[in-house]
């Protein structure tokens, strides 16, 4: 009698394009959220004149909304449960009043809520008029989103009282903490209740970082 074997196919999930880096409490090691790492960045391309600038802003609003949709799908499918999720966003998206609305509409089509996302802009996005920048951040907050400032490469954003009340998190690179201005910014932010996250910090420096107001980290290092 000829014996036959049934063949079964094992279906594996594709590797997601979006990756997540956990944000960890330096004192306890508990997860406080996660930062999305995107496979590509928004590119403005050559821009000439006001019309081109407006096109760039419009495209950036759609780009952020699409990334939120992608991040939502990956986080849900692969059960990445830490919240909030930091979403890196282009400078042009902050200047566009439609970005928050586009992101809001996209979140409503997902299983998430707005408070689970922390829209992050680089420090350079806040180089304009402080009152104008505060107004733009407030627009995101009115739609329910958290807002983060990425100060890993520069740290010139003035944390005036109005801005301090609106910013949820601040990300820095621990390798730049020899700068007095950055240390002062961290202390000011922590005093206002802003979560300061240090990248490339060492676990053994947790106490020293805590004295500067830095209570969380990503890509944390340990002694060899």
ROVOLO-893466 format. One line per 5 residues: number of its first residue (from 1); their letters; for each residue x, y, z of N, C-alpha, C. Coordinates in pm, whole numbers, plus 50000, padded with zeros to 5 digits. Atoms other than C-alpha are relative to their C-alpha. Layout:
BEGIN
NUM = A = X,Y,Z,X,Y,Z,X,Y,Z; ... .
//
This chain:
BEGIN
1 = XXXXX = 50085,49880,50000,50000,50000,50000,50089,50125,50000; 49919,49879,50012,50142,50335,49897,49953,50103,50102; 50034,49903,49895,50157,50582,50182,50024,50142,49949; 49986,49861,50043,50100,50947,50106,49996,50090,50122; 49994,49904,49889,50171,51241,50328,49932,50130,49957 .
6 = XXXXX = 50066,49872,50029,49952,51548,50342,50100,50113,50020; 49909,49886,49991,50143,51866,50281,49923,50120,50054; 50062,49880,49944,50064,52171,50483,50093,50117,49979; 49920,49879,50019,50181,52523,50417,49995,50082,50127; 49991,49917,49881,50300,52734,50704,50006,50145,49955 .
11 = XXXXX = 50007,49860,50040,50202,53095,50658,50067,50087,50105; 49930,49912,49907,50436,53345,50814,49963,50145,49971; 50031,49858,50016,50364,53709,50874,50118,50072,49937; 49890,49925,50060,50566,53948,50658,50067,50091,50101; 49928,49909,49912,50832,54156,50825,49944,50141,49983 .
16 = XXXXX = 50061,49868,50013,50670,54492,50902,50101,50106,49958; 49912,49892,50043,50812,54804,50738,50027,50096,50114; 49985,49911,49885,50760,54999,51061,50056,49920,50117; 49945,50063,49880,50969,54912,51366,49973,50091,50120; 50028,49924,49878,50917,55020,51725,50112,49983,50101 .
21 = XXXXX = 49898,49999,49896,51171,55116,51987,49932,50034,50133; 50070,49972,49874,51037,55089,52345,50061,50118,50076; 49957,49893,49910,51057,55392,52574,49992,49943,50141; 49994,50068,49871,51169,55261,52913,50027,50096,50115; 49977,49923,49878,51154,55409,53261,50139,49965,50053 .
26 = XXXXX = 49862,50025,49957,51515,55450,53378,50008,49945,50142; 49998,50047,49861,51424,55371,53739,49948,49857,50014; 50065,50130,49983,51204,55064,53694,50015,49906,49882; 49993,50083,50121,51258,54943,53338,49865,49977,49936; 50134,50017,50057,50884,54961,53273,49988,50077,49869 .
31 = XXXXX = 50023,49933,50127,50766,55055,52925,49904,50117,50019; 50082,49879,49990,50626,55408,52900,49940,50038,49865; 50045,49971,50134,50544,55394,52530,50098,49942,49901; 49903,50045,50100,50733,55336,52207,50010,50103,49889; 49974,49907,50110,50885,55533,51921,49999,49922,49869 .
36 = XXXXX = 50005,50064,50130,50800,55437,51564,50124,50038,49920; 49886,49977,50089,51096,55400,51328,49955,49969,49859; 50052,50014,50135,50993,55457,50969,50112,49965,49902; 49896,50041,50095,51178,55303,50672,50046,50112,49908; 49962,49887,50084,51188,55638,50491,49945,50128,50060 .
41 = XXXXX = 50042,49870,49948,51144,56007,50559,49927,50078,49892; 50067,49911,50094,50927,56270,50399,50104,50088,49932; 49906,49918,50076,51115,56449,50125,49923,50114,49935; 50065,49885,50062,51013,56799,50030,50033,50011,49852; 49956,49981,50137,51213,56794,49708,50022,50147,49971 .
46 = XXXXX = 49980,49860,50033,51291,57118,49522,49870,50078,50010; 50119,49917,49980,51051,57393,49612,50031,50142,49957; 49977,49865,50049,51021,57724,49431,49870,50078,50008; 50116,49913,49993,50776,57996,49523,49892,49952,50094; 50108,50030,49903,50463,58006,49741,49916,49880,49960 .
51 = XXXXX = 50085,50112,50043,50265,57758,49529,50065,49867,50031; 49928,50124,49972,50531,57491,49562,50003,49973,50150; 49998,50016,49855,50551,57554,49935,49867,49947,50051; 50132,50048,49958,50175,57505,49970,49981,49854,49963; 50008,50140,50040,50199,57178,49774,50075,49912,50098 .
56 = XXXXX = 49919,50077,49906,50471,57061,50010,49925,49980,50130; 50075,50011,49875,50257,57136,50315,49884,49902,49985; 50113,50089,50023,49956,56959,50164,50045,49855,49995; 49947,50135,50009,50163,56653,50079,50044,49949,50137; 49952,50043,49869,50313,56648,50427,49885,49960,50092 .
61 = XXXXX = 50116,50036,49918,49969,56640,50590,49953,49859,49966; 50041,50135,50044,49871,56335,50384,50105,49898,50040; 49892,50093,49966,50211,56178,50449,49990,49957,50147; 50010,50034,49857,50171,56196,50829,49876,49913,50025; 50122,50079,49982,49813,56067,50810,50019,49857,49951 .
66 = XXXXX = 49973,50135,50054,49925,55774,50593,50091,49921,50093; 49909,50070,49909,50207,55692,50835,49925,49955,50126; 50080,50039,49884,49961,55690,51125,49917,49876,49968; 50075,50118,50041,49748,55445,50930,50088,49876,49995; 49907,50112,50009,50049,55225,50861,50044,49953,50139 .
71 = XXXXX = 49957,50033,49864,50169,55240,51222,49887,49931,50076; 50115,50062,49934,49819,55157,51347,49985,49854,49960; 50017,50136,50050,49799,54850,51127,50107,49906,50055; 49890,50084,49953,50142,54717,51226,49990,49976,50150; 50009,50013,49854,50096,54787,51597,49888,49905,50040 .
76 = XXXXX = 50113,50088,49969,49760,54612,51598,50028,49856,49958; 49978,50136,50052,49862,54313,51384,50106,49925,50078; 49888,50066,49931,50187,54243,51569,49995,50020,50151; 50026,49988,49856,50044,54329,51913,50109,50080,50074; 49912,49907,49929,50277,54615,52001,49910,50090,50085 .
81 = XXXXX = 50103,49940,49915,50082,54739,52300,50044,50122,50080; 49956,49886,49919,50296,55013,52456,49948,50131,49941; 50054,49870,50042,50142,55360,52440,50053,50110,50091; 50034,49956,50136,50173,55637,52343,50108,49963,49899; 49907,50028,50109,50340,55587,52005,50051,50133,49945 .
86 = XXXXX = 49940,49879,50056,50582,55861,51898,50010,49985,49848; 50003,50004,50146,50535,55939,51527,50085,50114,49944; 49917,49894,50060,50822,56132,51356,49927,50065,49883; 50074,49927,50102,50673,56402,51133,50086,50111,49940; 49918,49897,50066,50818,56650,50880,49968,50141,50049 .
91 = XXXXX = 50015,49861,49958,50867,57018,50953,49878,50064,49933; 50110,49938,50074,50616,57115,50682,49864,49966,50058; 50129,50042,49946,50340,56923,50859,49954,50087,50116; 50037,49912,49890,50351,57155,51159,49940,50130,49949; 50048,49874,50056,50292,57457,50937,49864,49986,49933 .
96 = XXXXX = 50125,50023,50072,49990,57298,50771,49884,49981,50097; 50112,50013,49907,49662,57354,50960,49914,49876,49974; 50080,50118,50034,49512,57050,50783,50061,49870,50052; 49934,50124,49957,49763,56801,50927,49925,49933,50115; 50070,50057,49884,49585,56754,51259,49866,49941,49958 .
101 = XXXXX = 50130,50049,50046,49250,56714,51082,50015,49871,49921; 49976,50121,50080,49391,56459,50836,50037,49882,50089; 49962,50106,49906,49549,56261,51119,49880,49953,50083; 50120,50032,49923,49228,56278,51320,49909,49907,49920; 50087,50081,50085,49028,56139,51028,50056,49860,49981 .
106 = XXXXX = 49939,50132,50021,49278,55858,50977,49991,49914,50126; 50010,50075,49875,49278,55757,51344,49859,49946,50020; 50139,50042,49982,48899,55739,51342,49966,49876,49917; 50022,50120,50081,48925,55465,51078,50080,49881,50053; 49919,50107,49941,49148,55257,51306,49938,49957,50133 .
111 = XXXXX = 50048,50046,49869,49107,55077,51638,50060,50082,50114; 49931,49919,49900,49310,55345,51817,49926,50131,50024; 50052,49866,49976,49229,55683,51967,50114,50100,49990; 49901,49896,50025,49408,56013,51921,50106,50008,50110; 49908,49987,49887,49565,56014,52268,50112,49896,49998 .
116 = XXXXX = 49899,50104,50007,49762,55702,52177,50116,50036,49907; 49895,49956,50092,49974,55898,51927,50063,50130,50049; 49924,49880,49963,50244,56152,52004,50071,50048,49873; 49944,49949,50125,50318,56355,51690,50128,50077,50032; 49870,49942,49966,50686,56447,51695,50056,50085,49886 .
121 = XXXXX = 49935,49909,50094,50853,56742,51523,50141,50030,50048; 49863,49967,49962,51222,56822,51514,50008,50141,50056; 49978,49870,49938,51356,57118,51705,49995,50113,49897; 49996,49896,50103,51404,57310,51378,49861,50044,49956; 50136,49963,50039,51027,57308,51318,49947,50117,50081 .
126 = XXXXX = 50048,49895,49910,50989,57559,51603,50087,50126,49992; 49907,49888,50015,51238,57812,51468,49929,50132,49972; 50073,49878,50033,50966,58062,51376,49953,50076,50122; 50056,49918,49892,50760,58299,51585,49946,49909,50111; 50043,50088,49890,50706,58141,51932,49848,49992,50016 .
131 = XXXXX = 50146,49999,49985,50341,58247,51949,49934,49918,49890; 50054,50077,50112,50275,58098,51606,50020,49851,50022; 49969,50141,49974,50445,57770,51699,49910,49944,50110; 50088,50044,49891,50246,57750,52022,49859,49977,49950; 50134,50014,50057,49924,57802,51828,49987,49873,49918 .
136 = XXXXX = 50005,50120,50084,50011,57522,51587,50000,49873,50084; 49998,50116,49910,50092,57279,51867,49863,49985,50068; 50132,50003,49934,49766,57374,52041,49894,49940,49908; 50095,50055,50096,49581,57280,51722,50001,49847,50004; 49991,50145,49988,49710,56923,51750,49938,49952,50131 .
141 = XXXXX = 50054,50040,49870,49618,56910,52118,49847,50005,50000; 50146,49991,50007,49263,57022,52041,49938,49879,49931; 50048,50121,50068,49230,56720,51814,50032,49874,50080; 49977,50113,49912,49343,56496,52099,50137,49938,49993; 49868,50059,50014,49701,56426,51991,50098,50057,50103 .
146 = XXXXX = 49886,49953,49922,50007,56446,52212,50104,50054,49901; 49897,49943,50086,50307,56640,52077,50137,49985,50067; 49863,50019,49951,50679,56568,52113,50096,50088,49920; 49894,49924,50068,50990,56771,52029,50126,49914,49997; 49877,50078,50019,51294,56589,51889,50119,50094,50009 .
151 = XXXXX = 49882,49917,49980,51604,56761,52029,50128,49917,49997; 49881,50086,50004,51851,56486,51945,50114,50063,49921; 49895,49937,50080,52039,56707,51696,50014,50149,50030; 49993,49859,49962,51954,57062,51805,49899,50024,50110; 50084,49977,49881,51789,57217,52110,49982,50150,50023 .
156 = XXXXX = 50020,49856,49992,51692,57576,52041,49854,50040,50027; 50141,49968,49978,51315,57552,52094,49979,50065,50137; 50023,49935,49871,51218,57804,52364,49880,49938,50071; 50110,50061,49925,51009,57629,52629,49933,50106,50087; 50075,49898,49928,50800,57931,52721,49881,49934,50069 .
161 = XXXXX = 50106,50059,49918,50510,57881,52960,49891,49937,49915; 50105,50053,50086,50253,57834,52683,50040,49869,49936; 49953,50121,50065,50463,57573,52506,50017,49886,50100; 49979,50103,49898,50548,57388,52828,49869,49929,50036; 50129,50059,49965,50178,57329,52890,49947,49908,49891 .
166 = XXXXX = 50052,50074,50115,50131,57171,52546,50086,49881,49959; 49908,50106,50041,50438,56951,52496,49989,49882,50096; 50012,50121,49918,50408,56593,52618,50135,49935,50027; 49868,50063,49984,50757,56454,52558,50106,50078,49926; 49884,49936,50061,51103,56571,52462,50108,49894,49987 .
171 = XXXXX = 49896,50102,50020,51369,56346,52309,50135,50065,49978; 49865,49947,50013,51740,56414,52344,50097,49884,49980; 49892,50099,50011,52067,56232,52273,50091,50019,50120; 49920,49989,49877,52253,56159,52597,50144,50039,49973; 49861,49966,50033,52584,56209,52416,50021,50151,49989 .
176 = XXXXX = 49990,49853,50010,52506,56584,52395,49983,50069,50135; 50030,49942,49870,52455,56634,52768,50116,50077,50063; 49893,49912,49953,52785,56818,52803,49967,50146,49970; 50043,49865,50034,52596,57123,52672,49912,50056,50111; 50075,49939,49890,52473,57354,52948,49857,50036,49961 .
181 = XXXXX = 50133,49961,50044,52179,57479,52741,49907,49879,49994; 50083,50120,50007,52053,57125,52680,49965,49951,50140; 50029,50043,49863,52084,57035,53048,49894,50090,50063; 50098,49906,49946,51892,57348,53143,49862,49975,49940; 50127,50029,50066,51624,57264,52887,49934,49876,50058 .
186 = XXXXX = 50053,50123,49941,51585,56914,53031,49940,50026,50138; 50049,49969,49866,51545,57050,53383,49870,50081,49994; 50120,49918,50016,51290,57309,53268,49883,49914,49956; 50106,50087,50052,51092,57048,53075,49946,49908,50109; 50043,50093,49894,51086,56800,53363,49919,50072,50107 .
191 = XXXXX = 50073,49921,49900,50974,57074,53602,49859,50033,49957; 50134,49970,50053,50677,57137,53373,49918,49874,49977; 50074,50125,50017,50577,56770,53371,50020,49934,49866; 49971,50060,50131,50723,56691,53028,50090,49879,50020; 49917,50120,49993,50864,56340,52990,50123,50019,49913 .
196 = XXXXX = 49875,49985,50075,51231,56373,52888,50059,49862,49975; 49952,50132,50042,51360,56071,52694,50141,50014,49944; 49861,49996,50047,51734,56015,52647,50030,49878,49915; 49953,50108,50086,51862,55809,52358,50149,49980,50024; 49858,50035,49984,52199,55630,52387,50053,50023,50142 .
201 = XXXXX = 49956,49988,49860,52207,55664,52765,50042,49863,50052; 49959,50125,49936,52364,55404,52992,49915,49977,50124; 50084,50031,49885,52155,55226,53252,50065,50043,50132; 49933,49967,49873,52419,55290,53518,49996,50150,50031; 50007,49855,49979,52374,55667,53471,49860,50046,50037 .
206 = XXXXX = 50140,49965,49976,52005,55655,53566,49984,50105,50111; 50013,49904,49889,52052,55842,53897,50045,50139,49958; 49949,49870,50046,52261,56117,53739,49904,50064,49901; 50096,49947,50096,52015,56154,53452,49874,50047,50070; 50118,49962,49925,51730,56167,53700,50013,50137,50063 .
211 = XXXXX = 49977,49867,49940,51887,56471,53866,49986,50111,49897; 50018,49902,50107,51869,56645,53528,49856,50003,49949; 50139,50004,50044,51502,56560,53493,49972,49898,49892; 50016,50101,50105,51557,56273,53248,49959,49869,50066; 50054,50117,49931,51342,55979,53353,49975,49880,49909 .
216 = XXXXX = 50027,50110,50093,51315,55764,53039,50109,49993,49894; 49897,50016,50102,51532,55629,52761,49961,49903,49891; 50010,50096,50110,51552,55447,52429,50141,49963,49958; 49868,50048,50044,51838,55245,52281,50101,50009,50115; 49916,49991,49881,51982,55216,52629,50116,49902,49993 .
221 = XXXX = 49878,50080,50005,52334,55080,52670,50030,49942,50138; 49950,50059,49876,52486,54854,52931,50150,49984,49988; 49855,50021,50003,52850,54811,53029,50030,49860,49949; 49963,50131,50055,53020,54530,52840,50053,49911,50111 .
//
